[in-house]
């Protein structure tokens, strides 16, 4: 699973409901939510 840093929890967490997205400059990224607090988390690069 993909991991991202949650700013609210201040630790790396597994991304819940990950979605593959493409940024404006055509770079791949992964977006989802934190399983602990529900905050949006984001990771640039392939998962």
Biopython code that builds the backbone (N, CA, C, O; Angstrom):
import numpy as np
from Bio.PDB.StructureBuilder import StructureBuilder

atoms = [
    (1, "UNK", "N", (0.838, -1.195, 0.000)),
    (1, "UNK", "CA", (0.000, 0.000, 0.000)),
    (1, "UNK", "C", (0.875, 1.248, 0.000)),
    (1, "UNK", "O", (2.029, 1.222, 0.426)),
    (2, "UNK", "N", (0.299, 2.329, -0.485)),
    (2, "UNK", "CA", (1.010, 3.600, -0.540)),
    (2, "UNK", "C", (0.952, 4.286, 0.821)),
    (2, "UNK", "O", (-0.052, 4.206, 1.528)),
    (3, "UNK", "N", (2.032, 4.951, 1.173)),
    (3, "UNK", "CA", (2.085, 5.701, 2.414)),
    (3, "UNK", "C", (2.260, 7.174, 2.109)),
    (3, "UNK", "O", (2.844, 7.543, 1.090)),
    (4, "UNK", "N", (1.750, 8.014, 3.000)),
    (4, "UNK", "CA", (1.910, 9.456, 2.884)),
    (4, "UNK", "C", (2.031, 10.032, 4.289)),
    (4, "UNK", "O", (1.668, 9.379, 5.267)),
    (5, "UNK", "N", (2.541, 11.249, 4.385)),
    (5, "UNK", "CA", (2.704, 11.907, 5.674)),
    (5, "UNK", "C", (1.439, 12.685, 6.025)),
    (5, "UNK", "O", (0.991, 13.535, 5.255)),
    (6, "UNK", "N", (0.874, 12.391, 7.182)),
    (6, "UNK", "CA", (-0.308, 13.118, 7.665)),
    (6, "UNK", "C", (0.169, 14.271, 8.545)),
    (6, "UNK", "O", (0.850, 14.049, 9.546)),
    (7, "UNK", "N", (-0.183, 15.489, 8.175)),
    (7, "UNK", "CA", (0.256, 16.671, 8.906)),
    (7, "UNK", "C", (-0.413, 16.741, 10.278)),
    (7, "UNK", "O", (0.201, 17.186, 11.247)),
    (8, "UNK", "N", (-1.651, 16.310, 10.358)),
    (8, "UNK", "CA", (-2.388, 16.375, 11.621)),
    (8, "UNK", "C", (-1.866, 15.347, 12.633)),
    (8, "UNK", "O", (-1.686, 15.666, 13.808)),
    (9, "UNK", "N", (-1.624, 14.114, 12.173)),
    (9, "UNK", "CA", (-1.124, 13.045, 13.055)),
    (9, "UNK", "C", (0.391, 13.132, 13.268)),
    (9, "UNK", "O", (0.922, 12.574, 14.227)),
    (10, "UNK", "N", (1.080, 13.839, 12.362)),
    (10, "UNK", "CA", (2.537, 13.989, 12.391)),
    (10, "UNK", "C", (3.270, 12.662, 12.262)),
    (10, "UNK", "O", (4.260, 12.422, 12.953)),
    (11, "UNK", "N", (2.772, 11.787, 11.361)),
    (11, "UNK", "CA", (3.457, 10.526, 11.088)),
    (11, "UNK", "C", (3.040, 10.001, 9.725)),
    (11, "UNK", "O", (2.071, 10.475, 9.131)),
    (12, "UNK", "N", (3.790, 9.006, 9.232)),
    (12, "UNK", "CA", (3.445, 8.379, 7.967)),
    (12, "UNK", "C", (2.310, 7.394, 8.199)),
    (12, "UNK", "O", (2.325, 6.636, 9.169)),
    (13, "UNK", "N", (1.332, 7.409, 7.311)),
    (13, "UNK", "CA", (0.178, 6.526, 7.430)),
    (13, "UNK", "C", (-0.113, 5.881, 6.075)),
    (13, "UNK", "O", (0.299, 6.393, 5.034)),
    (14, "UNK", "N", (-0.814, 4.768, 6.098)),
    (14, "UNK", "CA", (-1.286, 4.126, 4.872)),
    (14, "UNK", "C", (-2.418, 4.975, 4.304)),
    (14, "UNK", "O", (-3.271, 5.451, 5.054)),
    (15, "UNK", "N", (-2.433, 5.167, 2.994)),
    (15, "UNK", "CA", (-3.470, 5.990, 2.376)),
    (15, "UNK", "C", (-4.762, 5.183, 2.260)),
    (15, "UNK", "O", (-4.773, 4.092, 1.690)),
    (16, "UNK", "N", (-5.845, 5.729, 2.803)),
    (16, "UNK", "CA", (-7.164, 5.102, 2.717)),
    (16, "UNK", "C", (-7.855, 5.636, 1.464)),
    (16, "UNK", "O", (-7.817, 6.840, 1.212)),
    (17, "UNK", "N", (-8.476, 4.777, 0.686)),
    (17, "UNK", "CA", (-9.132, 5.134, -0.580)),
    (17, "UNK", "C", (-8.185, 5.874, -1.526)),
    (17, "UNK", "O", (-8.480, 6.995, -1.942)),
    (18, "UNK", "N", (-7.044, 5.255, -1.872)),
    (18, "UNK", "CA", (-6.087, 5.961, -2.745)),
    (18, "UNK", "C", (-6.610, 6.132, -4.165)),
    (18, "UNK", "O", (-7.250, 5.234, -4.713)),
    (19, "UNK", "N", (-6.333, 7.287, -4.755)),
    (19, "UNK", "CA", (-6.710, 7.584, -6.138)),
    (19, "UNK", "C", (-5.470, 8.043, -6.883)),
    (19, "UNK", "O", (-4.715, 8.877, -6.383)),
    (20, "UNK", "N", (-5.258, 7.505, -8.074)),
    (20, "UNK", "CA", (-4.156, 7.959, -8.916)),
    (20, "UNK", "C", (-4.602, 9.244, -9.606)),
    (20, "UNK", "O", (-5.644, 9.268, -10.260)),
    (21, "UNK", "N", (-3.824, 10.301, -9.463)),
    (21, "UNK", "CA", (-4.128, 11.587, -10.094)),
    (21, "UNK", "C", (-2.903, 12.053, -10.881)),
    (21, "UNK", "O", (-1.788, 11.583, -10.651)),
    (22, "UNK", "N", (-3.126, 12.974, -11.804)),
    (22, "UNK", "CA", (-2.042, 13.560, -12.589)),
    (22, "UNK", "C", (-2.023, 15.057, -12.335)),
    (22, "UNK", "O", (-3.054, 15.723, -12.434)),
    (23, "UNK", "N", (-0.849, 15.587, -12.008)),
    (23, "UNK", "CA", (-0.708, 17.015, -11.747)),
    (23, "UNK", "C", (-0.692, 17.786, -13.061)),
    (23, "UNK", "O", (-0.630, 17.194, -14.139)),
    (24, "UNK", "N", (-0.750, 19.113, -12.960)),
    (24, "UNK", "CA", (-0.760, 19.952, -14.162)),
    (24, "UNK", "C", (0.475, 19.738, -15.018)),
    (24, "UNK", "O", (0.403, 19.819, -16.244)),
    (25, "UNK", "N", (1.610, 19.466, -14.383)),
    (25, "UNK", "CA", (2.849, 19.275, -15.124)),
    (25, "UNK", "C", (3.063, 17.814, -15.533)),
    (25, "UNK", "O", (4.185, 17.406, -15.833)),
    (26, "UNK", "N", (1.981, 17.034, -15.542)),
    (26, "UNK", "CA", (1.947, 15.641, -16.013)),
    (26, "UNK", "C", (2.656, 14.652, -15.088)),
    (26, "UNK", "O", (2.922, 13.523, -15.501)),
    (27, "UNK", "N", (2.968, 15.039, -13.859)),
    (27, "UNK", "CA", (3.583, 14.112, -12.914)),
    (27, "UNK", "C", (2.503, 13.291, -12.229)),
    (27, "UNK", "O", (1.432, 13.818, -11.927)),
    (28, "UNK", "N", (2.761, 12.003, -11.977)),
    (28, "UNK", "CA", (1.782, 11.171, -11.270)),
    (28, "UNK", "C", (1.799, 11.455, -9.764)),
    (28, "UNK", "O", (2.829, 11.832, -9.205)),
    (29, "UNK", "N", (0.652, 11.270, -9.125)),
    (29, "UNK", "CA", (0.538, 11.465, -7.685)),
    (29, "UNK", "C", (-0.583, 10.578, -7.153)),
    (29, "UNK", "O", (-1.388, 10.051, -7.920)),
    (30, "UNK", "N", (-0.626, 10.419, -5.834)),
    (30, "UNK", "CA", (-1.659, 9.630, -5.179)),
    (30, "UNK", "C", (-2.324, 10.490, -4.121)),
    (30, "UNK", "O", (-1.648, 11.140, -3.323)),
    (31, "UNK", "N", (-3.643, 10.493, -4.113)),
    (31, "UNK", "CA", (-4.412, 11.280, -3.168)),
    (31, "UNK", "C", (-5.369, 10.373, -2.412)),
    (31, "UNK", "O", (-5.861, 9.391, -2.969)),
    (32, "UNK", "N", (-5.640, 10.687, -1.152)),
    (32, "UNK", "CA", (-6.557, 9.878, -0.358)),
    (32, "UNK", "C", (-6.796, 10.524, 0.988)),
    (32, "UNK", "O", (-6.647, 11.736, 1.140)),
    (33, "UNK", "N", (-7.172, 9.701, 1.982)),
    (33, "UNK", "CA", (-7.438, 10.213, 3.319)),
    (33, "UNK", "C", (-6.652, 9.418, 4.354)),
    (33, "UNK", "O", (-6.249, 8.279, 4.116)),
    (34, "UNK", "N", (-6.445, 10.045, 5.502)),
    (34, "UNK", "CA", (-5.767, 9.401, 6.629)),
    (34, "UNK", "C", (-6.773, 8.477, 7.325)),
    (34, "UNK", "O", (-7.895, 8.899, 7.606)),
    (35, "UNK", "N", (-6.391, 7.221, 7.609)),
    (35, "UNK", "CA", (-7.333, 6.310, 8.270)),
    (35, "UNK", "C", (-7.605, 6.673, 9.727)),
    (35, "UNK", "O", (-8.625, 6.258, 10.278)),
    (36, "UNK", "N", (-6.719, 7.434, 10.362)),
    (36, "UNK", "CA", (-6.885, 7.778, 11.774)),
    (36, "UNK", "C", (-7.773, 8.998, 11.995)),
    (36, "UNK", "O", (-8.696, 8.957, 12.809)),
    (37, "UNK", "N", (-7.493, 10.100, 11.260)),
    (37, "UNK", "CA", (-8.199, 11.355, 11.526)),
    (37, "UNK", "C", (-9.082, 11.825, 10.374)),
    (37, "UNK", "O", (-9.897, 12.727, 10.567)),
    (38, "UNK", "N", (-8.947, 11.239, 9.176)),
    (38, "UNK", "CA", (-9.794, 11.603, 8.053)),
    (38, "UNK", "C", (-9.304, 12.795, 7.252)),
    (38, "UNK", "O", (-10.000, 13.254, 6.346)),
    (39, "UNK", "N", (-8.116, 13.307, 7.565)),
    (39, "UNK", "CA", (-7.537, 14.442, 6.837)),
    (39, "UNK", "C", (-7.063, 13.980, 5.476)),
    (39, "UNK", "O", (-6.662, 12.826, 5.319)),
    (40, "UNK", "N", (-7.102, 14.879, 4.469)),
    (40, "UNK", "CA", (-6.585, 14.542, 3.158)),
    (40, "UNK", "C", (-5.084, 14.395, 3.215)),
    (40, "UNK", "O", (-4.393, 15.205, 3.834)),
    (41, "UNK", "N", (-4.572, 13.343, 2.558)),
    (41, "UNK", "CA", (-3.126, 13.153, 2.436)),
    (41, "UNK", "C", (-2.785, 13.043, 0.958)),
    (41, "UNK", "O", (-3.620, 12.647, 0.145)),
    (42, "UNK", "N", (-1.548, 13.399, 0.618)),
    (42, "UNK", "CA", (-1.152, 13.507, -0.777)),
    (42, "UNK", "C", (0.289, 13.049, -0.910)),
    (42, "UNK", "O", (1.130, 13.379, -0.074)),
    (43, "UNK", "N", (0.578, 12.289, -1.958)),
    (43, "UNK", "CA", (1.947, 11.823, -2.218)),
    (43, "UNK", "C", (2.255, 11.983, -3.692)),
    (43, "UNK", "O", (1.525, 11.473, -4.542)),
    (44, "UNK", "N", (3.340, 12.691, -4.001)),
    (44, "UNK", "CA", (3.751, 12.871, -5.387)),
    (44, "UNK", "C", (4.619, 11.680, -5.791)),
    (44, "UNK", "O", (5.476, 11.242, -5.025)),
    (45, "UNK", "N", (4.392, 11.163, -6.993)),
    (45, "UNK", "CA", (5.147, 10.026, -7.500)),
    (45, "UNK", "C", (4.294, 8.784, -7.586)),
    (45, "UNK", "O", (3.198, 8.734, -7.027)),
    (46, "UNK", "N", (4.791, 7.784, -8.281)),
    (46, "UNK", "CA", (4.073, 6.519, -8.408)),
    (46, "UNK", "C", (3.991, 5.809, -7.069)),
    (46, "UNK", "O", (4.940, 5.845, -6.286)),
    (47, "UNK", "N", (2.871, 5.169, -6.803)),
    (47, "UNK", "CA", (2.667, 4.461, -5.532)),
    (47, "UNK", "C", (3.304, 3.092, -5.544)),
    (47, "UNK", "O", (3.225, 2.366, -4.553)),
]
sb = StructureBuilder()
sb.init_structure("model")
sb.init_model(0)
sb.init_chain("A")
sb.init_seg("    ")
for serial, (resi, resn, name, xyz) in enumerate(atoms, 1):
    if name == "N":
        sb.init_residue(resn, " ", resi, " ")
    sb.init_atom(name, np.array(xyz, "f"), 0.0, 1.0, " ", f" {name:<3s}", serial, name[0])
structure = sb.get_structure()
